[in-house]
Amino acid sequence: MDVQPTNLQQLRDAIMSIWTKISEECFQYLVESMPRRIKAVLKAKGGPTRY
């Protein structure tokens, strides 16, 4: 089990460690999904969506 960050620098380090492990394909999917995500938010008038 990973240790929880106890200060801002540890939190930054943890975020950067995870960030570098996200695949380019994942980023591409997220970018391509933005128009439908925005449409869902607008349709829900800012309320909850399935995202």
LINMO-V76421 format. One record per residue. RES is the residue in one small letter. BURIAL is b if it has 16 or more other C-alpha atoms within 10 Angstrom, else e. Layout:
res->RES burial->BURIAL
res->RES burial->BURIAL
This chain:
res->m burial->e
res->d burial->e
res->v burial->e
res->q burial->e
res->p burial->e
res->t burial->e
res->n burial->e
res->l burial->e
res->q burial->e
res->q burial->e
res->l burial->e
res->r burial->e
res->d burial->e
res->a burial->e
res->i burial->e
res->m burial->e
res->s burial->e
res->i burial->e
res->w burial->e
res->t burial->e
res->k burial->e
res->i burial->e
res->s burial->e
res->e burial->e
res->e burial->e
res->c burial->e
res->f burial->e
res->q burial->e
res->y burial->e
res->l burial->e
res->v burial->e
res->e burial->e
res->s burial->e
res->m burial->e
res->p burial->e
res->r burial->e
res->r burial->e
res->i burial->e
res->k burial->e
res->a burial->b
res->v burial->e
res->l burial->e
res->k burial->e
res->a burial->e
res->k burial->e
res->g burial->e
res->g burial->e
res->p burial->e
res->t burial->e
res->r burial->e
res->y burial->e
